[in-house]
Amino acid sequence: MPAAEEADAMARKPDDDELPDEIPLDLRAPAADNDGPTGNSTYLSMPWAKASASILARALRTSEINTYDGGRLVLVDGVWVVLKSGESNDADVVREALRKVD
């Protein structure tokens, strides 16, 4: 095991390297692989079966739907994919309903 001073020297970044101190992260655009937030989301505050027609219409125009029970769906290459089912499996219900609409 190295001495405390040696361990500290190994952990510090050398001053003459060409690596950046910070790597900028731009979250304004959707992720290339569609697994991140896109900014075009609908949040359902109730089960899909009880949602109003305007909420359903808005959900059809988004690329991500978060359900009241913690579920999450995303639109990937024109297909709705359930990333997380949620406690009451409402995301699966939403996916099946959206497949019937398409």
Buried (B, 14 or more C-beta within 10 A) or exposed (E): EEEEEEEEEEEEEEEEEEEEEEEEEEEEEBEEEBEEEBEEBBEBEEBBEEBEEEBBEBBBEBBBBBBBBEBBBBBEEEEBBBEEBBEBEBBBBBBEBBEEEE
